Amino acid sequence: MNESLARLPREPADRLTRPFMRFLRIEAMAGVVLLLSTLLALLLANTAWSASFLALWDMPAGVRLGEVELSRSLQHWINDGLMTLFFFVIALELKRELVLGELRNPRVAALPLAAAFGGMLIPAGVFLLVVGSGPGANGWGTVMSTDTAFVIGCLAILGARIPEGLRLFLLSLAIFDDVGAILVVAIGYGDTLNWAALGAAGIGLAVVAAISRLGVRNILVYFAVGGGIWLAFDASGIHATITGVILGLMTPARSWVSDTRLHAILDRVVAYPPGDHWSGDAAARSDLHRAGVATREALSPIERLEIALHPWVAFAVMPLFALANAGVPMAAATFDVALTTAIVAAFVVGKPAGVVLFSVLAVKLRLGVRPDELSWGLLAAGSLLTGIGFTMALFIAELAFEPMLLDSVKLGILGASIISAAAGFLALSWLTSRRTP
């Protein structure tokens, strides 16, 4: 059999798209793009273009149909709209790991879950201890999360020296962190509840469950219903990004077409001798169409959506979020030293302390199991990276703090992220160099 005929035909555009798609698959590159976007935001916020750059994100945008108008600032559409896709992808990754991946074992999942819980509880306590009842005490939720892209980026620099057990532990912890943080946002930083809108969101979720059970597989249908659910949550007083978490966890993890059925369908297509069957033979066209559907549906909806959305989230949504939120005008800002110190202490000290303490408790109480390749030293060194709370920290800060305090909070978040990244990277470099013969 001619191997070249077994491949799809090549187009000139493939010379660009194939290397580009390989680039997108390198998840750690998301951290590089996010870092560059952050540096650009800081640069533009401290130049002659500062006023125009910062005012851009307050510009209103929306649609109006007669008397009905839906208008928000650009920053609101990014933080509440596009970030819903971020949480959707996070929820897809979490469900895939829990149903199809390493976290199918409850005791394996229990270790990063316990670590994530400790890494949320202890930093919040440290923050409140330092701030007391002063300005910004309500912002305790800001110090509870870990930035997945930056953590994976730091691990990627060390390459194969990092055992897979540590990668899985930190990735799972970060995902649990993000889901926990958005629940905190939905509950702790929402507005007064609108029960009618909340009921409409519930009906929308029931519709999603019903059409899924009926076998509807058109993504556009789910996108339209999901948009309606987002609007309902947006009006309900609960933060609209919870839509992404709920819909992600509702997405089926099993494929519609089994391997056996896929092979049977493809065998029918392969059985046709070479010729122009597909343009004239109705039965052949039907078999070919069925084969196309079968090859698509042999992947679970979770896998298909992750493959389709993850590059957009990593290389479009996250950089836009950084540009809209990371700009801190250093010269003009008046900083609250106590608040900045509280943020740094919570991330740099409280976060790794909570991760290690609750990991030890989970193992000692036999709730979780620690992989043999993941020593306590590596776990402790890796926990330093969890103090990189950049993305979710900025996200919650915009909701939790008064505008006059935001620059102090952002400075603390940026400082804590730099210190945590440096400390974690150096500790892991030292430990892994000792392990390397």
C-alpha positions in Angstrom: 0.0 0.0 0.0 1.3 3.5 -1.0 1.9 5.3 2.3 1.5 8.7 0.7 -2.0 7.9 -0.3 -2.9 7.1 3.4 -2.3 10.7 4.3 -4.5 13.8 3.8 -3.6 15.9 0.7 -1.1 18.7 1.5 -1.8 22.4 0.8 0.6 25.3 0.7 -0.8 26.7 3.9 0.3 23.5 5.7 3.9 24.8 5.6 2.7 27.5 8.0 -0.1 25.8 10.0 1.6 22.6 10.9 4.7 24.1 12.6 2.3 26.7 14.2 0.1 24.0 15.6 3.1 22.2 17.0 4.1 25.4 18.6 0.6 25.8 20.2 0.8 22.3 21.7 3.7 23.4 23.9 1.7 24.4 26.9 4.6 26.1 28.6 4.7 28.7 25.8 1.5 30.1 27.2 3.5 31.3 30.2 6.0 33.1 28.0 3.3 34.9 26.1 1.6 35.8 29.3 4.9 37.2 30.7 5.5 39.3 27.6 1.9 40.6 27.7 2.4 41.6 31.4 5.7 43.4 30.7 4.0 45.2 27.8 1.1 46.3 30.0 3.6 47.6 32.7 5.6 49.4 30.0 2.6 51.1 28.4 1.2 52.0 31.8 4.4 53.9 32.6 5.0 55.8 29.4 3.6 58.9 27.8 0.7 56.7 26.5 -0.3 55.7 30.0 -3.5 57.7 30.1 -4.7 56.5 26.7 -3.7 52.9 27.4 -5.6 52.7 30.8 -8.6 54.6 29.4 -8.9 52.1 26.5 -10.1 49.3 28.9 -12.8 51.6 30.3 -14.3 52.2 26.9 -17.9 51.0 26.7 -18.9 48.4 24.1 -22.1 46.4 23.5 -25.2 46.0 21.5 -28.6 47.8 21.5 -31.9 46.5 20.1 -34.6 49.1 20.4 -35.0 49.8 24.1 -32.8 46.9 25.2 -29.1 47.6 25.6 -26.3 45.4 26.7 -23.2 47.5 27.3 -20.1 46.9 29.4 -16.5 48.2 29.4 -13.9 46.4 27.4 -12.3 45.2 30.6 -15.6 43.8 31.8 -16.1 41.8 28.6 -12.6 40.4 28.9 -12.8 39.7 32.7 -16.3 38.3 32.7 -16.9 37.2 29.1 -13.6 35.9 27.7 -12.4 34.6 31.0 -15.5 32.3 31.0 -13.7 30.3 28.3 -10.6 30.1 30.5 -12.7 28.6 33.3 -14.4 26.3 30.8 -11.1 24.9 29.7 -9.9 24.6 33.3 -13.0 22.6 34.1 -12.6 20.4 31.0 -9.0 19.6 32.1 -10.1 18.8 35.6 -12.9 16.4 34.5 -10.6 14.7 32.0 -8.1 14.0 34.7 -10.7 12.8 37.1 -12.5 10.6 34.6 -9.8 9.5 32.1 -6.5 10.5 33.6 -4.2 9.8 36.6 -6.7 11.3 39.1 -9.2 8.5 38.5 -7.7 6.9 41.7 -9.4 8.8 44.6 -6.3 8.6 46.8 -4.1 10.0 44.1 -6.6 12.9 43.5 -6.9 13.5 47.3 -3.2 14.7 47.7 -3.4 17.7 45.3 -7.0 18.4 46.4 -5.9 18.6 50.1 -2.8 20.6 49.0 -5.1 23.0 47.1 -7.4 23.4 50.1 -4.4 24.2 52.4 -3.0 26.5 49.8 -6.2 28.5 49.8 -7.0 28.5 53.6 -3.5 29.3 55.0 -2.7 32.3 52.7 -6.2 33.8 53.4 -5.4 33.5 57.1 -1.9 35.1 56.7 -3.4 37.9 54.7 -6.1 38.7 57.3 -3.5 38.4 60.1 -1.3 41.1 58.5 -4.1 43.4 57.3 -6.3 43.0 60.3 -9.4 45.1 60.0 -7.6 47.7 57.9 -8.5 48.7 54.3 -8.9 45.8 51.9 -9.6 43.1 54.5 -12.4 42.0 52.2 -9.9 41.0 49.6 -8.8 37.8 51.3 -9.9 35.8 48.2 -7.1 37.4 46.1 -4.3 35.3 47.7 -6.0 31.9 47.2 -5.0 30.9 43.6 -2.1 29.6 41.6 -1.3 30.6 38.0 -1.2 27.4 36.0 0.6 28.8 32.9 3.5 30.4 34.9 4.0 27.3 37.1 4.1 24.9 34.0 6.4 27.4 32.3 8.9 27.3 35.2 8.8 23.5 35.2 9.3 23.4 31.4 12.6 25.4 31.8 14.0 22.5 33.9 12.8 19.9 31.4 13.2 16.2 32.0 14.9 16.9 35.4 11.4 17.3 36.9 9.7 14.0 37.6 6.2 13.5 36.1 4.8 13.0 39.6 5.6 16.7 40.5 4.2 18.0 37.2 0.9 16.1 37.8 0.8 17.2 41.4 1.3 20.9 40.6 -1.0 20.9 37.6 -3.8 19.2 39.5 -3.3 21.5 42.5 -3.5 24.6 40.2 -6.7 23.3 38.5 -8.3 22.6 41.9 -7.2 26.0 43.0 -8.8 27.8 40.0 -12.1 26.0 40.4 -12.1 26.7 44.1 -11.2 30.4 43.4 -14.1 30.9 41.0 -16.5 29.3 43.6 -15.2 31.9 46.1 -15.8 34.6 43.5 -19.3 33.4 42.8 -20.2 33.2 46.5 -18.1 35.8 48.2 -17.9 38.6 45.6 -21.3 38.5 44.0 -24.1 41.1 44.2 -27.6 40.8 45.7 -29.2 37.7 44.2 -31.8 38.0 41.5 -33.8 34.8 41.9 -35.7 35.2 38.6 -32.4 35.4 36.7 -30.9 32.5 38.8 -34.0 30.4 37.9 -33.5 31.2 34.2 -29.8 30.0 34.5 -31.0 26.8 36.2 -33.5 26.2 33.3 -30.7 26.8 30.8 -28.5 24.2 32.6 -31.4 21.7 32.6 -31.8 22.3 28.8 -28.1 21.5 28.3 -28.5 18.3 30.2 -31.6 17.4 28.3 -30.3 18.0 24.8 -27.1 16.1 25.8 -29.2 13.1 26.8 -31.2 13.4 23.6 -28.0 13.1 21.6 -27.6 16.6 20.2 -23.9 17.0 19.3 -23.9 20.3 17.4 -21.5 22.6 19.2 -23.3 25.7 18.0 -26.4 24.7 19.8 -24.6 24.4 23.1 -22.8 27.6 22.4 -26.1 29.4 22.0 -27.7 27.9 25.1 -24.4 28.6 27.0 -24.6 32.3 26.0 -28.1 32.5 27.4 -26.9 30.9 30.6 -24.0 33.4 30.9 -26.5 36.3 30.5 -28.7 34.9 33.1 -25.9 34.4 35.6 -24.6 37.9 34.7 -28.0 39.3 35.8 -28.4 37.0 38.8 -25.8 38.5 41.2 -23.5 35.4 40.9 -20.4 36.0 38.9 -21.0 35.0 35.3 -17.7 33.1 34.9 -19.2 30.3 37.0 -21.0 29.4 33.7 -17.7 28.1 32.3 -17.0 25.9 35.3 -20.5 24.3 35.4 -20.7 23.7 31.7 -17.1 22.3 31.6 -17.9 19.8 34.3 -21.2 18.8 32.5 -19.3 18.1 29.2 -19.4 14.3 28.5 -16.0 12.5 28.9 -16.9 9.5 26.9 -16.8 9.3 23.1 -20.0 8.6 21.1 -18.4 6.2 18.7 -16.5 3.2 20.1 -13.3 1.9 18.6 -15.0 -1.2 17.4 -17.7 0.8 15.6 -15.1 3.2 14.1 -13.1 0.3 12.6 -16.3 -1.3 11.2 -17.3 2.0 9.5 -13.8 2.7 8.2 -13.6 -0.8 6.8 -16.7 -0.2 4.7 -14.9 2.9 3.1 -11.6 1.1 2.6 -13.5 -1.8 0.9 -14.3 0.4 -2.1 -11.8 -0.1 -4.9 -10.1 3.1 -6.2 -12.4 5.2 -8.4 -14.8 8.1 -8.4 -17.4 6.6 -6.1 -17.7 9.6 -3.8 -19.0 12.0 -6.5 -21.6 9.7 -8.1 -22.5 6.8 -5.9 -25.1 7.8 -3.3 -24.3 4.8 -1.1 -20.6 5.5 -1.2 -21.1 9.1 -0.4 -23.2 8.1 2.6 -20.5 5.7 3.8 -17.9 8.4 3.4 -20.0 10.9 5.3 -20.6 8.4 8.1 -16.8 7.8 8.3 -16.2 11.5 8.7 -18.7 11.7 11.5 -17.3 8.6 13.1 -13.7 9.8 13.1 -14.8 13.1 14.7 -17.0 11.5 17.3 -14.4 8.8 18.2 -12.9 11.6 20.4 -14.8 12.5 23.5 -16.4 16.0 23.6 -14.0 17.0 26.4 -11.0 16.1 24.2 -12.3 17.8 21.1 -13.2 21.0 22.9 -9.9 21.1 24.8 -8.0 20.7 21.5 -10.1 23.5 19.9 -10.2 26.0 22.7 -6.9 25.6 24.6 -4.8 27.5 22.0 -7.3 30.4 21.9 -7.4 30.6 25.7 -3.6 30.4 26.1 -2.6 32.7 23.3 -5.5 35.1 23.0 -7.7 35.3 26.1 -4.9 35.2 28.7 -2.6 37.8 27.0 -5.7 40.1 26.6 -6.5 39.7 30.2 -2.9 40.6 31.2 -2.9 43.7 29.0 -6.2 44.8 30.5 -5.3 44.2 34.1 -1.6 44.2 34.8 -0.8 47.8 34.0 0.3 49.6 37.2 1.4 53.3 36.8 4.3 53.3 39.2 5.1 57.0 39.3 1.5 58.3 39.9 0.4 55.6 42.3 0.2 55.9 46.0 0.9 52.5 47.6 -0.5 51.1 50.8 2.6 49.4 52.2 0.7 47.2 54.7 -1.6 45.9 52.0 1.2 45.1 49.6 3.1 43.4 52.3 0.1 41.3 53.2 -0.3 40.1 49.6 3.4 39.2 49.3 3.5 37.4 52.7 0.3 35.4 51.9 1.6 34.2 48.6 5.3 33.7 49.3 5.0 32.3 52.9 1.3 31.2 53.4 0.8 29.5 50.1 3.7 26.9 50.2 3.1 26.5 54.0 -0.5 25.5 53.4 0.4 23.2 50.5 3.0 21.3 52.4 1.1 21.1 55.7 -2.1 19.8 54.2 -0.2 17.4 51.9 1.5 15.9 55.0 -1.9 15.7 56.8 -3.5 13.9 53.8 -0.7 11.3 53.7 -0.6 10.8 57.5 -4.3 10.4 57.7 -4.2 7.9 54.7 -6.5 10.0 52.7 -4.0 10.6 49.9 -1.0 8.8 48.5 2.3 10.4 47.6 4.0 8.9 44.5 7.4 7.3 45.2 9.2 9.7 42.7 7.8 12.7 44.5 9.9 13.2 47.6 8.9 15.6 50.3 11.9 17.8 49.4 10.7 18.1 45.8 7.1 18.7 46.9 8.2 21.4 49.3 10.4 23.0 46.6 7.6 22.8 44.0 5.2 24.3 46.5 7.2 27.6 46.4 5.9 28.0 42.8 2.3 28.0 44.0 2.9 31.5 45.2 2.7 32.6 41.6 -0.9 33.7 41.7 -0.9 36.1 38.9 -3.9 35.6 36.7 -6.6 34.6 39.2 -5.2 37.0 41.8 -5.6 40.0 39.4 -9.1 38.6 38.4 -10.3 38.5 42.0 -8.5 41.8 42.9 -10.6 43.7 40.4 -13.8 42.4 42.2 -12.6 42.6 45.8 -10.8 46.0 46.1 -11.7 49.6 45.8 -10.1 51.3 42.8 -7.8 53.4 45.1 -6.3 50.2 46.5 -5.8 48.3 43.2 -2.4 49.6 42.4 -1.1 48.5 45.8 -2.6 45.0 45.4 -1.3 44.6 41.8 2.2 45.6 43.0 2.0 42.9 45.7 0.8 40.3 43.2 3.6 41.1 40.8 6.2 41.1 43.5 5.0 37.9 45.1 4.9 36.2 41.7 8.5 37.2 40.9 9.8 36.1 44.4 7.9 32.8 44.2 9.0 32.0 40.7 12.7 32.7 41.6 12.6 30.8 44.9 10.8 27.8 43.4 13.0 27.7 40.3 16.3 27.9 42.4 15.1 25.3 44.9 14.1 22.8 42.2 17.3 23.5 40.2 19.4 22.7 43.3 17.5 19.6 44.2 17.3 18.1 40.7 21.0 18.9 40.1 21.9 16.8 43.2 19.7 14.0 41.9 21.4 14.1 38.4 24.4 11.8 38.2 
